[in-house]
């Protein structure tokens, strides 16, 4: 299962800024750009980028 992160902001701009900072700091990529369809505020999501040289642990695929 992939690791996912979420940010919530009062405005689209605030949410986008937080998403950009999160992606830079955690080596993640946007998975859902800021959206206000979820109710109060804006929501955005990111997912972790797995290392290119990652070797699966035994029993994990």
CHARMM internal coordinates of N, CA and C (Angstrom, degrees):
IC EDIT
DIST 1 N 1 CA 1.4419
DIST 1 CA 1 C 1.5278
ANGL 1 N 1 CA 1 C 108.86
DIST 1 C 2 N 1.3119
ANGL 1 CA 1 C 2 N 117.12
DIHE 1 N 1 CA 1 C 2 N 135.28
DIST 2 N 2 CA 1.4539
ANGL 1 C 2 N 2 CA 122.29
DIHE 1 CA 1 C 2 N 2 CA -178.69
DIST 2 CA 2 C 1.5239
ANGL 2 N 2 CA 2 C 110.99
DIHE 1 C 2 N 2 CA 2 C -77.84
DIST 2 C 3 N 1.3228
ANGL 2 CA 2 C 3 N 115.80
DIHE 2 N 2 CA 2 C 3 N 148.21
DIST 3 N 3 CA 1.4535
ANGL 2 C 3 N 3 CA 121.54
DIHE 2 CA 2 C 3 N 3 CA 175.22
DIST 3 CA 3 C 1.5198
ANGL 3 N 3 CA 3 C 108.13
DIHE 2 C 3 N 3 CA 3 C -79.95
DIST 3 C 4 N 1.3279
ANGL 3 CA 3 C 4 N 116.45
DIHE 3 N 3 CA 3 C 4 N 135.73
DIST 4 N 4 CA 1.4649
ANGL 3 C 4 N 4 CA 121.79
DIHE 3 CA 3 C 4 N 4 CA 179.59
DIST 4 CA 4 C 1.5133
ANGL 4 N 4 CA 4 C 109.59
DIHE 3 C 4 N 4 CA 4 C -127.69
DIST 4 C 5 N 1.3278
ANGL 4 CA 4 C 5 N 115.75
DIHE 4 N 4 CA 4 C 5 N 147.81
DIST 5 N 5 CA 1.4549
ANGL 4 C 5 N 5 CA 122.89
DIHE 4 CA 4 C 5 N 5 CA 177.70
DIST 5 CA 5 C 1.5190
ANGL 5 N 5 CA 5 C 108.26
DIHE 4 C 5 N 5 CA 5 C -124.57
DIST 5 C 6 N 1.3182
ANGL 5 CA 5 C 6 N 116.65
DIHE 5 N 5 CA 5 C 6 N 153.99
DIST 6 N 6 CA 1.4587
ANGL 5 C 6 N 6 CA 120.67
DIHE 5 CA 5 C 6 N 6 CA 177.01
DIST 6 CA 6 C 1.5101
ANGL 6 N 6 CA 6 C 110.89
DIHE 5 C 6 N 6 CA 6 C -134.74
DIST 6 C 7 N 1.3259
ANGL 6 CA 6 C 7 N 116.24
DIHE 6 N 6 CA 6 C 7 N 149.09
DIST 7 N 7 CA 1.4545
ANGL 6 C 7 N 7 CA 122.38
DIHE 6 CA 6 C 7 N 7 CA 174.01
DIST 7 CA 7 C 1.5202
ANGL 7 N 7 CA 7 C 108.47
DIHE 6 C 7 N 7 CA 7 C -130.76
DIST 7 C 8 N 1.3197
ANGL 7 CA 7 C 8 N 115.37
DIHE 7 N 7 CA 7 C 8 N 146.54
DIST 8 N 8 CA 1.4549
ANGL 7 C 8 N 8 CA 121.88
DIHE 7 CA 7 C 8 N 8 CA 178.35
DIST 8 CA 8 C 1.5227
ANGL 8 N 8 CA 8 C 107.53
DIHE 7 C 8 N 8 CA 8 C -128.01
DIST 8 C 9 N 1.3308
ANGL 8 CA 8 C 9 N 116.30
DIHE 8 N 8 CA 8 C 9 N 135.12
DIST 9 N 9 CA 1.4562
ANGL 8 C 9 N 9 CA 121.06
DIHE 8 CA 8 C 9 N 9 CA 178.50
DIST 9 CA 9 C 1.5128
ANGL 9 N 9 CA 9 C 111.69
DIHE 8 C 9 N 9 CA 9 C -137.79
DIST 9 C 10 N 1.3359
ANGL 9 CA 9 C 10 N 115.07
DIHE 9 N 9 CA 9 C 10 N 161.19
DIST 10 N 10 CA 1.4625
ANGL 9 C 10 N 10 CA 119.91
DIHE 9 CA 9 C 10 N 10 CA 178.90
DIST 10 CA 10 C 1.5213
ANGL 10 N 10 CA 10 C 111.80
DIHE 9 C 10 N 10 CA 10 C -74.83
DIST 10 C 11 N 1.3465
ANGL 10 CA 10 C 11 N 116.84
DIHE 10 N 10 CA 10 C 11 N -28.56
DIST 11 N 11 CA 1.4675
ANGL 10 C 11 N 11 CA 121.05
DIHE 10 CA 10 C 11 N 11 CA 179.88
DIST 11 CA 11 C 1.5182
ANGL 11 N 11 CA 11 C 109.30
DIHE 10 C 11 N 11 CA 11 C -127.74
DIST 11 C 12 N 1.3227
ANGL 11 CA 11 C 12 N 116.40
DIHE 11 N 11 CA 11 C 12 N 162.74
DIST 12 N 12 CA 1.4617
ANGL 11 C 12 N 12 CA 120.76
DIHE 11 CA 11 C 12 N 12 CA 177.66
DIST 12 CA 12 C 1.5264
ANGL 12 N 12 CA 12 C 110.03
DIHE 11 C 12 N 12 CA 12 C -61.43
DIST 12 C 13 N 1.3260
ANGL 12 CA 12 C 13 N 116.68
DIHE 12 N 12 CA 12 C 13 N -42.99
DIST 13 N 13 CA 1.4589
ANGL 12 C 13 N 13 CA 120.92
DIHE 12 CA 12 C 13 N 13 CA -178.07
DIST 13 CA 13 C 1.5312
ANGL 13 N 13 CA 13 C 111.47
DIHE 12 C 13 N 13 CA 13 C -63.06
DIST 13 C 14 N 1.3293
ANGL 13 CA 13 C 14 N 116.94
DIHE 13 N 13 CA 13 C 14 N -43.14
DIST 14 N 14 CA 1.4589
ANGL 13 C 14 N 14 CA 121.52
DIHE 13 CA 13 C 14 N 14 CA 178.42
DIST 14 CA 14 C 1.5281
ANGL 14 N 14 CA 14 C 110.83
DIHE 13 C 14 N 14 CA 14 C -62.40
DIST 14 C 15 N 1.3107
ANGL 14 CA 14 C 15 N 115.92
DIHE 14 N 14 CA 14 C 15 N -42.81
DIST 15 N 15 CA 1.4618
ANGL 14 C 15 N 15 CA 121.39
DIHE 14 CA 14 C 15 N 15 CA 180.00
DIST 15 CA 15 C 1.5280
ANGL 15 N 15 CA 15 C 110.78
DIHE 14 C 15 N 15 CA 15 C -65.62
DIST 15 C 16 N 1.3346
ANGL 15 CA 15 C 16 N 117.44
DIHE 15 N 15 CA 15 C 16 N -42.77
DIST 16 N 16 CA 1.4597
ANGL 15 C 16 N 16 CA 121.43
DIHE 15 CA 15 C 16 N 16 CA -179.97
DIST 16 CA 16 C 1.5239
ANGL 16 N 16 CA 16 C 110.78
DIHE 15 C 16 N 16 CA 16 C -65.48
DIST 16 C 17 N 1.3239
ANGL 16 CA 16 C 17 N 116.90
DIHE 16 N 16 CA 16 C 17 N -40.03
DIST 17 N 17 CA 1.4616
ANGL 16 C 17 N 17 CA 120.62
DIHE 16 CA 16 C 17 N 17 CA 178.08
DIST 17 CA 17 C 1.5224
ANGL 17 N 17 CA 17 C 110.76
DIHE 16 C 17 N 17 CA 17 C -62.44
DIST 17 C 18 N 1.3246
ANGL 17 CA 17 C 18 N 116.95
DIHE 17 N 17 CA 17 C 18 N -44.10
DIST 18 N 18 CA 1.4573
ANGL 17 C 18 N 18 CA 121.33
DIHE 17 CA 17 C 18 N 18 CA 178.84
DIST 18 CA 18 C 1.5304
ANGL 18 N 18 CA 18 C 111.01
DIHE 17 C 18 N 18 CA 18 C -65.35
DIST 18 C 19 N 1.3225
ANGL 18 CA 18 C 19 N 117.19
DIHE 18 N 18 CA 18 C 19 N -40.03
DIST 19 N 19 CA 1.4668
ANGL 18 C 19 N 19 CA 120.85
DIHE 18 CA 18 C 19 N 19 CA 178.38
DIST 19 CA 19 C 1.5275
ANGL 19 N 19 CA 19 C 110.68
DIHE 18 C 19 N 19 CA 19 C -62.95
DIST 19 C 20 N 1.3228
ANGL 19 CA 19 C 20 N 116.65
DIHE 19 N 19 CA 19 C 20 N -44.28
DIST 20 N 20 CA 1.4641
ANGL 19 C 20 N 20 CA 121.00
DIHE 19 CA 19 C 20 N 20 CA 179.43
DIST 20 CA 20 C 1.5223
ANGL 20 N 20 CA 20 C 110.84
DIHE 19 C 20 N 20 CA 20 C -61.51
DIST 20 C 21 N 1.3234
ANGL 20 CA 20 C 21 N 116.68
DIHE 20 N 20 CA 20 C 21 N -45.78
DIST 21 N 21 CA 1.4692
ANGL 20 C 21 N 21 CA 120.95
DIHE 20 CA 20 C 21 N 21 CA 179.83
DIST 21 CA 21 C 1.5212
ANGL 21 N 21 CA 21 C 111.03
DIHE 20 C 21 N 21 CA 21 C -63.80
DIST 21 C 22 N 1.3257
ANGL 21 CA 21 C 22 N 117.23
DIHE 21 N 21 CA 21 C 22 N -43.25
DIST 22 N 22 CA 1.4581
ANGL 21 C 22 N 22 CA 121.58
DIHE 21 CA 21 C 22 N 22 CA 179.03
DIST 22 CA 22 C 1.5241
ANGL 22 N 22 CA 22 C 110.47
DIHE 21 C 22 N 22 CA 22 C -59.46
DIST 22 C 23 N 1.3309
ANGL 22 CA 22 C 23 N 116.74
DIHE 22 N 22 CA 22 C 23 N -46.88
DIST 23 N 23 CA 1.4634
ANGL 22 C 23 N 23 CA 120.64
DIHE 22 CA 22 C 23 N 23 CA -178.52
DIST 23 CA 23 C 1.5300
ANGL 23 N 23 CA 23 C 111.36
DIHE 22 C 23 N 23 CA 23 C -62.53
DIST 23 C 24 N 1.3240
ANGL 23 CA 23 C 24 N 117.10
DIHE 23 N 23 CA 23 C 24 N -40.10
DIST 24 N 24 CA 1.4622
ANGL 23 C 24 N 24 CA 120.43
DIHE 23 CA 23 C 24 N 24 CA 179.25
DIST 24 CA 24 C 1.5212
ANGL 24 N 24 CA 24 C 111.70
DIHE 23 C 24 N 24 CA 24 C -66.72
DIST 24 C 25 N 1.3098
ANGL 24 CA 24 C 25 N 116.68
DIHE 24 N 24 CA 24 C 25 N -43.49
DIST 25 N 25 CA 1.4746
ANGL 24 C 25 N 25 CA 120.63
DIHE 24 CA 24 C 25 N 25 CA -176.37
DIST 25 CA 25 C 1.5237
ANGL 25 N 25 CA 25 C 113.81
DIHE 24 C 25 N 25 CA 25 C -73.80
DIST 25 C 26 N 1.3263
ANGL 25 CA 25 C 26 N 116.51
DIHE 25 N 25 CA 25 C 26 N -33.53
DIST 26 N 26 CA 1.4669
ANGL 25 C 26 N 26 CA 119.71
DIHE 25 CA 25 C 26 N 26 CA -173.46
DIST 26 CA 26 C 1.5267
ANGL 26 N 26 CA 26 C 113.90
DIHE 25 C 26 N 26 CA 26 C -108.93
DIST 26 C 27 N 1.3328
ANGL 26 CA 26 C 27 N 116.80
DIHE 26 N 26 CA 26 C 27 N 10.87
DIST 27 N 27 CA 1.4564
ANGL 26 C 27 N 27 CA 120.59
DIHE 26 CA 26 C 27 N 27 CA -178.28
DIST 27 CA 27 C 1.5314
ANGL 27 N 27 CA 27 C 110.37
DIHE 26 C 27 N 27 CA 27 C 51.72
DIST 27 C 28 N 1.3268
ANGL 27 CA 27 C 28 N 113.97
DIHE 27 N 27 CA 27 C 28 N 55.84
DIST 28 N 28 CA 1.4629
ANGL 27 C 28 N 28 CA 120.81
DIHE 27 CA 27 C 28 N 28 CA -179.51
DIST 28 CA 28 C 1.5229
ANGL 28 N 28 CA 28 C 108.83
DIHE 27 C 28 N 28 CA 28 C -120.28
DIST 28 C 29 N 1.3189
ANGL 28 CA 28 C 29 N 116.19
DIHE 28 N 28 CA 28 C 29 N 173.20
DIST 29 N 29 CA 1.4571
ANGL 28 C 29 N 29 CA 120.43
DIHE 28 CA 28 C 29 N 29 CA 176.40
DIST 29 CA 29 C 1.5161
ANGL 29 N 29 CA 29 C 108.91
DIHE 28 C 29 N 29 CA 29 C -132.92
DIST 29 C 30 N 1.3391
ANGL 29 CA 29 C 30 N 117.30
DIHE 29 N 29 CA 29 C 30 N 148.06
DIST 30 N 30 CA 1.4620
ANGL 29 C 30 N 30 CA 119.95
DIHE 29 CA 29 C 30 N 30 CA 179.98
DIST 30 CA 30 C 1.5316
ANGL 30 N 30 CA 30 C 111.63
DIHE 29 C 30 N 30 CA 30 C -58.84
DIST 30 C 31 N 1.3124
ANGL 30 CA 30 C 31 N 115.38
DIHE 30 N 30 CA 30 C 31 N 138.12
DIST 31 N 31 CA 1.4633
ANGL 30 C 31 N 31 CA 121.00
DIHE 30 CA 30 C 31 N 31 CA 175.84
DIST 31 CA 31 C 1.5268
ANGL 31 N 31 CA 31 C 110.26
DIHE 30 C 31 N 31 CA 31 C -115.57
DIST 31 C 32 N 1.3332
ANGL 31 CA 31 C 32 N 116.67
DIHE 31 N 31 CA 31 C 32 N -26.30
DIST 32 N 32 CA 1.4609
ANGL 31 C 32 N 32 CA 122.74
DIHE 31 CA 31 C 32 N 32 CA 177.50
DIST 32 CA 32 C 1.5198
ANGL 32 N 32 CA 32 C 106.63
DIHE 31 C 32 N 32 CA 32 C -146.94
DIST 32 C 33 N 1.3202
ANGL 32 CA 32 C 33 N 116.60
DIHE 32 N 32 CA 32 C 33 N 114.50
DIST 33 N 33 CA 1.4567
ANGL 32 C 33 N 33 CA 120.42
DIHE 32 CA 32 C 33 N 33 CA 177.52
DIST 33 CA 33 C 1.5269
ANGL 33 N 33 CA 33 C 109.44
DIHE 32 C 33 N 33 CA 33 C -68.94
DIST 33 C 34 N 1.3405
ANGL 33 CA 33 C 34 N 118.23
DIHE 33 N 33 CA 33 C 34 N 160.87
DIST 34 N 34 CA 1.4624
ANGL 33 C 34 N 34 CA 120.30
DIHE 33 CA 33 C 34 N 34 CA -176.10
DIST 34 CA 34 C 1.5275
ANGL 34 N 34 CA 34 C 113.15
DIHE 33 C 34 N 34 CA 34 C -49.99
DIST 34 C 35 N 1.3198
ANGL 34 CA 34 C 35 N 114.53
DIHE 34 N 34 CA 34 C 35 N 132.13
DIST 35 N 35 CA 1.4582
ANGL 34 C 35 N 35 CA 122.17
DIHE 34 CA 34 C 35 N 35 CA -178.41
DIST 35 CA 35 C 1.5286
ANGL 35 N 35 CA 35 C 108.46
DIHE 34 C 35 N 35 CA 35 C -138.19
DIST 35 C 36 N 1.3203
ANGL 35 CA 35 C 36 N 116.75
DIHE 35 N 35 CA 35 C 36 N 141.56
DIST 36 N 36 CA 1.4617
ANGL 35 C 36 N 36 CA 120.41
DIHE 35 CA 35 C 36 N 36 CA 177.17
DIST 36 CA 36 C 1.5250
ANGL 36 N 36 CA 36 C 112.08
DIHE 35 C 36 N 36 CA 36 C -107.93
DIST 36 C 37 N 1.2915
ANGL 36 CA 36 C 37 N 117.64
DIHE 36 N 36 CA 36 C 37 N 16.89
DIST 37 N 37 CA 1.4663
ANGL 36 C 37 N 37 CA 121.46
DIHE 36 CA 36 C 37 N 37 CA -177.13
DIST 37 CA 37 C 1.5300
ANGL 37 N 37 CA 37 C 113.32
DIHE 36 C 37 N 37 CA 37 C -80.19
DIST 37 C 38 N 1.3289
ANGL 37 CA 37 C 38 N 117.11
DIHE 37 N 37 CA 37 C 38 N -2.49
DIST 38 N 38 CA 1.4633
ANGL 37 C 38 N 38 CA 120.12
DIHE 37 CA 37 C 38 N 38 CA -175.95
DIST 38 CA 38 C 1.5312
ANGL 38 N 38 CA 38 C 113.18
DIHE 37 C 38 N 38 CA 38 C -98.30
DIST 38 C 39 N 1.3318
ANGL 38 CA 38 C 39 N 118.05
DIHE 38 N 38 CA 38 C 39 N 7.74
DIST 39 N 39 CA 1.4635
ANGL 38 C 39 N 39 CA 119.59
DIHE 38 CA 38 C 39 N 39 CA 179.46
DIST 39 CA 39 C 1.5152
ANGL 39 N 39 CA 39 C 111.17
DIHE 38 C 39 N 39 CA 39 C 114.81
DIST 39 C 40 N 1.3151
ANGL 39 CA 39 C 40 N 116.51
DIHE 39 N 39 CA 39 C 40 N -132.15
DIST 40 N 40 CA 1.4595
ANGL 39 C 40 N 40 CA 121.73
DIHE 39 CA 39 C 40 N 40 CA -177.41
DIST 40 CA 40 C 1.5223
ANGL 40 N 40 CA 40 C 111.86
DIHE 39 C 40 N 40 CA 40 C -69.53
DIST 40 C 41 N 1.3171
ANGL 40 CA 40 C 41 N 117.17
DIHE 40 N 40 CA 40 C 41 N 128.91
DIST 41 N 41 CA 1.4594
ANGL 40 C 41 N 41 CA 121.97
DIHE 40 CA 40 C 41 N 41 CA 175.64
DIST 41 CA 41 C 1.5127
ANGL 41 N 41 CA 41 C 112.96
DIHE 40 C 41 N 41 CA 41 C 78.62
DIST 41 C 42 N 1.3128
ANGL 41 CA 41 C 42 N 113.91
DIHE 41 N 41 CA 41 C 42 N -172.30
DIST 42 N 42 CA 1.4655
ANGL 41 C 42 N 42 CA 123.01
DIHE 41 CA 41 C 42 N 42 CA -178.15
DIST 42 CA 42 C 1.5228
ANGL 42 N 42 CA 42 C 109.04
DIHE 41 C 42 N 42 CA 42 C -115.15
DIST 42 C 43 N 1.3115
ANGL 42 CA 42 C 43 N 116.87
DIHE 42 N 42 CA 42 C 43 N 142.56
DIST 43 N 43 CA 1.4538
ANGL 42 C 43 N 43 CA 123.33
DIHE 42 CA 42 C 43 N 43 CA -178.79
DIST 43 CA 43 C 1.5230
ANGL 43 N 43 CA 43 C 109.45
DIHE 42 C 43 N 43 CA 43 C -125.07
DIST 43 C 44 N 1.3433
ANGL 43 CA 43 C 44 N 115.73
DIHE 43 N 43 CA 43 C 44 N 136.90
DIST 44 N 44 CA 1.4648
ANGL 43 C 44 N 44 CA 121.54
DIHE 43 CA 43 C 44 N 44 CA 173.70
DIST 44 CA 44 C 1.5242
ANGL 44 N 44 CA 44 C 107.63
DIHE 43 C 44 N 44 CA 44 C -137.20
DIST 44 C 45 N 1.3149
ANGL 44 CA 44 C 45 N 115.76
DIHE 44 N 44 CA 44 C 45 N 155.07
DIST 45 N 45 CA 1.4697
ANGL 44 C 45 N 45 CA 120.67
DIHE 44 CA 44 C 45 N 45 CA -179.76
DIST 45 CA 45 C 1.5142
ANGL 45 N 45 CA 45 C 110.22
DIHE 44 C 45 N 45 CA 45 C -132.25
DIST 45 C 46 N 1.3282
ANGL 45 CA 45 C 46 N 114.13
DIHE 45 N 45 CA 45 C 46 N 154.15
DIST 46 N 46 CA 1.4620
ANGL 45 C 46 N 46 CA 121.76
DIHE 45 CA 45 C 46 N 46 CA 176.31
DIST 46 CA 46 C 1.5160
ANGL 46 N 46 CA 46 C 107.47
DIHE 45 C 46 N 46 CA 46 C -137.45
DIST 46 C 47 N 1.3379
ANGL 46 CA 46 C 47 N 114.97
DIHE 46 N 46 CA 46 C 47 N 160.44
DIST 47 N 47 CA 1.4687
ANGL 46 C 47 N 47 CA 119.06
DIHE 46 CA 46 C 47 N 47 CA 176.10
DIST 47 CA 47 C 1.5131
ANGL 47 N 47 CA 47 C 108.54
DIHE 46 C 47 N 47 CA 47 C -129.85
DIST 47 C 48 N 1.3155
ANGL 47 CA 47 C 48 N 115.06
DIHE 47 N 47 CA 47 C 48 N 147.77
DIST 48 N 48 CA 1.4567
ANGL 47 C 48 N 48 CA 121.29
DIHE 47 CA 47 C 48 N 48 CA -179.92
DIST 48 CA 48 C 1.5238
ANGL 48 N 48 CA 48 C 109.96
DIHE 47 C 48 N 48 CA 48 C -66.70
DIST 48 C 49 N 1.3130
ANGL 48 CA 48 C 49 N 116.19
DIHE 48 N 48 CA 48 C 49 N 143.00
DIST 49 N 49 CA 1.4599
ANGL 48 C 49 N 49 CA 121.38
DIHE 48 CA 48 C 49 N 49 CA 175.56
DIST 49 CA 49 C 1.5270
ANGL 49 N 49 CA 49 C 106.88
DIHE 48 C 49 N 49 CA 49 C -95.17
DIST 49 C 50 N 1.3243
ANGL 49 CA 49 C 50 N 117.74
DIHE 49 N 49 CA 49 C 50 N 117.29
DIST 50 N 50 CA 1.4680
ANGL 49 C 50 N 50 CA 119.02
DIHE 49 CA 49 C 50 N 50 CA 179.98
DIST 50 CA 50 C 1.5220
ANGL 50 N 50 CA 50 C 110.50
DIHE 49 C 50 N 50 CA 50 C -68.35
DIST 50 C 51 N 1.3304
ANGL 50 CA 50 C 51 N 117.09
DIHE 50 N 50 CA 50 C 51 N 145.22
DIST 51 N 51 CA 1.4668
ANGL 50 C 51 N 51 CA 119.92
DIHE 50 CA 50 C 51 N 51 CA 177.11
DIST 51 CA 51 C 1.5254
ANGL 51 N 51 CA 51 C 110.84
DIHE 50 C 51 N 51 CA 51 C -58.32
DIST 51 C 52 N 1.3154
ANGL 51 CA 51 C 52 N 116.85
DIHE 51 N 51 CA 51 C 52 N 142.76
DIST 52 N 52 CA 1.4661
ANGL 51 C 52 N 52 CA 121.50
DIHE 51 CA 51 C 52 N 52 CA -178.62
DIST 52 CA 52 C 1.5242
ANGL 52 N 52 CA 52 C 111.65
DIHE 51 C 52 N 52 CA 52 C -64.14
DIST 52 C 53 N 1.3176
ANGL 52 CA 52 C 53 N 116.39
DIHE 52 N 52 CA 52 C 53 N -31.71
DIST 53 N 53 CA 1.4647
ANGL 52 C 53 N 53 CA 119.49
DIHE 52 CA 52 C 53 N 53 CA -176.65
DIST 53 CA 53 C 1.5240
ANGL 53 N 53 CA 53 C 111.52
DIHE 52 C 53 N 53 CA 53 C -98.53
DIST 53 C 54 N 1.3306
ANGL 53 CA 53 C 54 N 117.42
DIHE 53 N 53 CA 53 C 54 N 20.10
DIST 54 N 54 CA 1.4609
ANGL 53 C 54 N 54 CA 121.30
DIHE 53 CA 53 C 54 N 54 CA -179.72
DIST 54 CA 54 C 1.5205
ANGL 54 N 54 CA 54 C 110.60
DIHE 53 C 54 N 54 CA 54 C -65.93
DIST 54 C 55 N 1.2982
ANGL 54 CA 54 C 55 N 115.57
DIHE 54 N 54 CA 54 C 55 N 128.60
DIST 55 N 55 CA 1.4553
ANGL 54 C 55 N 55 CA 122.08
DIHE 54 CA 54 C 55 N 55 CA 175.16
DIST 55 CA 55 C 1.5074
ANGL 55 N 55 CA 55 C 107.63
DIHE 54 C 55 N 55 CA 55 C -107.70
DIST 55 C 56 N 1.3084
ANGL 55 CA 55 C 56 N 117.22
DIHE 55 N 55 CA 55 C 56 N 126.31
DIST 56 N 56 CA 1.4595
ANGL 55 C 56 N 56 CA 121.49
DIHE 55 CA 55 C 56 N 56 CA -178.56
DIST 56 CA 56 C 1.5161
ANGL 56 N 56 CA 56 C 110.27
DIHE 55 C 56 N 56 CA 56 C -61.86
DIST 56 C 57 N 1.3184
ANGL 56 CA 56 C 57 N 115.08
DIHE 56 N 56 CA 56 C 57 N 138.95
DIST 57 N 57 CA 1.4518
ANGL 56 C 57 N 57 CA 120.77
DIHE 56 CA 56 C 57 N 57 CA 174.34
DIST 57 CA 57 C 1.5322
ANGL 57 N 57 CA 57 C 108.99
DIHE 56 C 57 N 57 CA 57 C -69.08
DIST 57 C 58 N 1.3139
ANGL 57 CA 57 C 58 N 117.54
DIHE 57 N 57 CA 57 C 58 N 154.89
DIST 58 N 58 CA 1.4639
ANGL 57 C 58 N 58 CA 118.90
DIHE 57 CA 57 C 58 N 58 CA 177.69
DIST 58 CA 58 C 1.5268
ANGL 58 N 58 CA 58 C 111.19
DIHE 57 C 58 N 58 CA 58 C -53.47
DIST 58 C 59 N 1.3012
ANGL 58 CA 58 C 59 N 117.28
DIHE 58 N 58 CA 58 C 59 N 131.82
DIST 59 N 59 CA 1.4519
ANGL 58 C 59 N 59 CA 122.62
DIHE 58 CA 58 C 59 N 59 CA 179.95
DIST 59 CA 59 C 1.5095
ANGL 59 N 59 CA 59 C 114.16
DIHE 58 C 59 N 59 CA 59 C 87.70
DIST 59 C 60 N 1.3522
ANGL 59 CA 59 C 60 N 117.91
DIHE 59 N 59 CA 59 C 60 N -3.34
DIST 60 N 60 CA 1.4639
ANGL 59 C 60 N 60 CA 121.49
DIHE 59 CA 59 C 60 N 60 CA 177.80
DIST 60 CA 60 C 1.5110
ANGL 60 N 60 CA 60 C 109.09
DIHE 59 C 60 N 60 CA 60 C -115.58
DIST 60 C 61 N 1.2958
ANGL 60 CA 60 C 61 N 117.27
DIHE 60 N 60 CA 60 C 61 N 139.16
DIST 61 N 61 CA 1.4608
ANGL 60 C 61 N 61 CA 122.15
DIHE 60 CA 60 C 61 N 61 CA 179.38
DIST 61 CA 61 C 1.4835
ANGL 61 N 61 CA 61 C 109.24
DIHE 60 C 61 N 61 CA 61 C -124.21
END
COOR INIT
IC SEED 1 N 1 CA 1 C
IC BUILD
